[in-house]
Amino acid sequence: MSEAMAGATPVSLASRLGYTLALIGIGLMILGTIGNRTGIIGTSIALPMFGIGALVVITAIVLGLFGVIRGWASPHVIGGTKGWLAIVLGIAAIAITFFIVKDGLSAPPIHDVTTAPSDPPEFVTLYDAHYAGRDYDSFAAYDESRDQIDIAGAYPDLKTVTLSNSVNDVFKAAENAAAQMGWEVAAVVAEEGRIEATATTPLFGYKDDVVIRVRLDADNQTALDVRSASRVGEGDLGANAKRIIAFIDAVTAQLPPAAGG
């Protein structure tokens, strides 16, 4: 029975409230995302806003479901289109969010990752920007402060990449790869084999800093190391590790197959 056909039969209050809350919750999620990405709203406000929005949406789904079920069970009210909209809109919002973050839900709660934990590349040009909001000023200090988490063991596949190509060729490939990935390059220092850049996350627009180091190792092979670290937050949902892997793939794709190490 449609709402129009129902005539004087009222629509369930739960359905109407659920629909309203679905719109409010989705609005908060969108506002938190756009606000943080554009810098209009600070992270300390935007992230809780997004979280509250998600909770409101979940409440809307429950109310919409209750309203629809009550409409089926009682001749005195109808579930109404609004009940179904609360359910559909709410589930869609939560599903999209889950799809975006699902791969990182099992990631360890760390935000500074490198291929060389014992001798990581350090930020120079981006030093002030990166450490401004942190209580440490080096990877070693961060590693030590997180003694309950095995940072090196969290991503055992992230290791120094050894290549047979010249340092110059690998450095050029690294510079090209950084540009291809859409990073904002802050420094290219060929004589030091150092590249620094900032990546922006797709959802909230968080700034993650990257430093790349290319140099000869003890065996006269070219060693490529990468470090990617978030400026804010304690966890990164695995984003930094994924970024490093994608970058290394982009670099090696530009080099002869025989150069892979």
C-alpha positions as CSV (number, residue, x, y, z in Angstrom):
1,M,0.0,0.0,0.0
2,S,1.5,3.4,-1.0
3,E,1.4,6.5,1.2
4,A,-1.0,8.1,-1.3
5,M,-3.4,5.1,-1.2
6,A,-3.2,5.0,2.6
7,G,-5.2,8.2,2.9
8,A,-5.4,9.1,6.5
9,T,-3.3,6.1,7.7
10,P,-0.2,7.8,9.2
11,V,3.3,6.9,8.3
12,S,5.3,5.4,11.0
13,L,7.1,7.9,13.2
14,A,10.2,5.7,13.1
15,S,10.2,5.8,9.3
16,R,9.9,9.5,9.2
17,L,12.6,10.0,11.9
18,G,14.8,7.4,10.2
19,Y,14.6,9.2,6.9
20,T,15.4,12.6,8.5
21,L,18.4,11.1,10.4
22,A,19.7,9.4,7.3
23,L,19.9,12.8,5.6
24,I,21.5,14.5,8.6
25,G,24.0,11.7,9.1
26,I,25.0,11.6,5.4
27,G,25.3,15.4,5.5
28,L,27.6,15.2,8.4
29,M,29.8,12.6,6.8
30,I,30.0,14.6,3.6
31,L,30.6,17.9,5.4
32,G,33.4,16.3,7.5
33,T,35.1,14.9,4.5
34,I,34.9,18.0,2.3
35,G,35.6,20.3,5.2
36,N,38.8,18.5,6.1
37,R,39.9,18.1,2.5
38,T,39.5,21.8,1.8
39,G,41.0,22.9,5.1
40,I,37.8,24.7,6.1
41,I,37.3,22.4,9.0
42,G,40.2,21.1,11.1
43,T,40.9,17.4,11.5
44,S,40.1,17.6,15.2
45,I,36.5,18.5,14.2
46,A,36.1,16.9,10.8
47,L,37.0,13.3,11.9
48,P,34.6,13.3,14.9
49,M,31.9,14.9,12.6
50,F,32.3,12.0,10.2
51,G,32.2,9.4,12.9
52,I,29.0,11.0,14.5
53,G,27.5,11.1,11.0
54,A,28.1,7.4,10.6
55,L,26.5,6.6,13.9
56,V,23.5,8.7,13.0
57,V,23.2,6.9,9.7
58,I,23.3,3.5,11.5
59,T,20.6,4.7,13.8
60,A,18.6,5.8,10.8
61,I,18.8,2.3,9.3
62,V,17.5,0.8,12.5
63,L,14.6,3.2,12.7
64,G,13.8,2.8,9.1
65,L,13.8,-1.0,9.4
66,F,11.6,-0.7,12.6
67,G,9.2,1.6,10.8
68,V,8.8,-0.7,7.7
69,I,8.3,-3.8,9.9
70,R,5.8,-2.0,12.1
71,G,3.9,-1.0,8.9
72,W,3.7,-4.6,7.9
73,A,2.6,-5.7,11.3
74,S,0.0,-3.0,12.1
75,P,-3.0,-1.8,10.2
76,H,-2.9,1.5,11.9
77,V,0.4,2.8,10.4
78,I,2.4,2.2,7.2
79,G,6.1,1.9,6.9
80,G,6.1,4.3,4.0
81,T,8.7,5.3,1.3
82,K,10.6,7.2,3.9
83,G,11.3,4.0,5.9
84,W,12.7,2.3,2.8
85,L,14.7,5.4,1.9
86,A,16.2,5.5,5.4
87,I,17.4,1.9,5.0
88,V,18.7,2.3,1.4
89,L,20.5,5.6,1.9
90,G,21.9,4.5,5.2
91,I,23.2,1.2,3.9
92,A,24.7,2.9,0.8
93,A,26.6,5.4,2.9
94,I,28.0,2.8,5.3
95,A,28.8,0.4,2.4
96,I,30.7,3.0,0.5
97,T,32.7,4.0,3.6
98,F,33.5,0.3,4.3
99,F,34.6,-0.3,0.8
100,I,37.0,2.5,1.0
101,V,38.6,1.5,4.3
102,K,38.1,-2.3,4.4
103,D,41.6,-3.2,3.2
104,G,43.2,-1.2,6.0
105,L,41.1,-2.4,8.9
106,S,43.6,-5.1,9.7
107,A,46.6,-2.8,9.4
108,P,48.7,-2.2,12.6
109,P,48.1,1.2,14.3
110,I,51.2,2.8,13.0
111,H,51.6,5.8,10.6
112,D,55.4,5.9,9.7
113,V,56.6,3.1,7.4
114,T,59.9,2.6,5.5
115,T,61.8,0.0,3.6
116,A,64.8,0.5,5.9
117,P,63.8,0.7,9.5
118,S,67.4,0.4,10.8
119,D,68.6,3.2,8.5
120,P,65.6,5.1,7.3
121,P,65.6,8.1,4.9
122,E,65.0,11.3,6.9
123,F,63.1,14.4,6.0
124,V,65.1,17.5,5.3
125,T,63.0,19.9,3.2
126,L,59.8,18.7,4.7
127,Y,61.2,18.4,8.3
128,D,59.3,21.3,9.8
129,A,56.0,20.5,8.0
130,H,56.1,16.9,8.9
131,Y,57.1,17.0,12.5
132,A,55.2,20.1,13.4
133,G,52.3,18.2,15.1
134,R,54.3,15.3,16.4
135,D,56.1,14.6,19.7
136,Y,59.1,13.0,18.0
137,D,61.5,14.3,15.4
138,S,62.9,11.2,13.7
139,F,61.9,7.7,12.6
140,A,64.2,6.2,15.3
141,A,62.4,8.2,18.0
142,Y,59.0,7.1,16.7
143,D,60.1,3.5,16.5
144,E,61.3,3.6,20.1
145,S,58.1,5.3,21.4
146,R,56.1,2.5,19.9
147,D,57.9,-0.3,21.6
148,Q,54.7,-2.4,21.8
149,I,54.5,-2.5,18.0
150,D,57.0,-4.3,15.8
151,I,57.2,-1.7,13.0
152,A,59.7,-3.6,10.9
153,G,57.7,-6.8,11.4
154,A,54.4,-5.2,10.5
155,Y,55.3,-5.1,6.8
156,P,58.1,-7.7,6.3
157,D,57.8,-7.5,2.5
158,L,58.9,-3.8,2.6
159,K,62.6,-4.0,2.1
160,T,65.4,-2.0,0.4
161,V,65.1,-2.6,-3.4
162,T,68.5,-3.5,-4.9
163,L,68.9,-2.7,-8.6
164,S,71.6,-3.2,-11.2
165,N,70.8,0.1,-12.9
166,S,72.9,3.1,-12.3
167,V,72.1,5.5,-9.5
168,N,71.3,8.2,-12.0
169,D,68.8,6.0,-14.0
170,V,67.0,4.9,-10.8
171,F,66.9,8.4,-9.5
172,K,65.3,9.7,-12.7
173,A,62.8,6.8,-12.7
174,A,62.0,7.7,-9.0
175,E,61.5,11.3,-9.9
176,N,59.2,10.4,-12.8
177,A,57.2,7.9,-10.6
178,A,56.6,10.6,-8.0
179,A,55.2,12.9,-10.6
180,Q,53.1,10.1,-12.1
181,M,51.5,9.4,-8.7
182,G,50.4,13.0,-8.4
183,W,52.5,13.8,-5.4
184,E,53.5,17.4,-4.7
185,V,57.3,17.3,-5.0
186,A,59.1,19.4,-2.5
187,A,62.7,18.6,-3.2
188,V,64.8,16.9,-5.8
189,V,68.4,16.7,-4.7
190,A,70.3,14.6,-7.2
191,E,73.7,14.9,-5.5
192,E,72.2,13.4,-2.3
193,G,70.0,10.9,-4.1
194,R,67.0,12.4,-2.2
195,I,63.5,13.2,-3.3
196,E,60.8,14.6,-0.9
197,A,57.1,14.9,-1.7
198,T,53.7,15.1,-0.2
199,A,50.8,12.8,-1.1
200,T,47.2,13.6,-0.4
201,T,44.8,10.8,0.7
202,P,41.7,10.4,-1.5
203,L,39.0,10.6,1.1
204,F,39.8,13.1,3.8
205,G,42.7,14.8,2.0
206,Y,45.2,14.1,4.7
207,K,48.9,15.0,4.0
208,D,51.4,12.1,4.0
209,D,55.0,12.9,3.4
210,V,57.4,10.7,1.4
211,V,61.1,10.7,1.3
212,I,63.0,8.7,-1.3
213,R,66.7,7.8,-1.2
214,V,68.8,6.4,-4.0
215,R,72.4,5.4,-3.4
216,L,75.1,2.8,-4.0
217,D,75.3,0.0,-1.4
218,A,78.3,-1.9,-0.2
219,D,78.2,-4.2,-3.2
220,N,78.2,-1.3,-5.6
221,Q,74.5,-2.0,-6.5
222,T,71.9,0.8,-6.5
223,A,69.7,0.8,-3.4
224,L,66.3,2.3,-3.4
225,D,64.6,3.1,-0.1
226,V,61.3,4.8,0.6
227,R,59.7,6.2,3.7
228,S,56.1,7.3,3.8
229,A,54.6,8.9,7.0
230,S,51.3,10.6,7.9
231,R,51.4,14.0,9.4
232,V,48.4,13.4,11.7
233,G,46.8,10.4,13.3
234,E,48.1,7.3,15.0
235,G,47.1,4.7,12.4
236,D,47.0,5.0,8.6
237,L,44.8,2.0,7.6
238,G,47.8,0.6,5.7
239,A,47.9,3.6,3.3
240,N,51.7,4.3,3.7
241,A,52.7,0.8,3.0
242,K,50.5,0.6,0.0
243,R,51.9,3.9,-1.3
244,I,55.5,2.6,-1.0
245,I,54.6,-0.6,-2.8
246,A,52.9,1.3,-5.6
247,F,55.8,3.7,-5.9
248,I,58.4,0.9,-6.1
249,D,56.3,-0.8,-8.8
250,A,56.1,2.5,-10.7
251,V,59.9,2.9,-10.5
252,T,60.8,-0.7,-11.6
253,A,58.3,-0.5,-14.4
254,Q,60.4,2.2,-16.0
255,L,63.6,0.1,-15.8
256,P,64.8,-2.9,-17.8
257,P,63.3,-6.2,-16.5
258,A,66.9,-7.4,-15.7
259,A,67.3,-4.6,-13.3
260,G,64.9,-5.9,-10.6
261,G,66.5,-7.0,-7.4
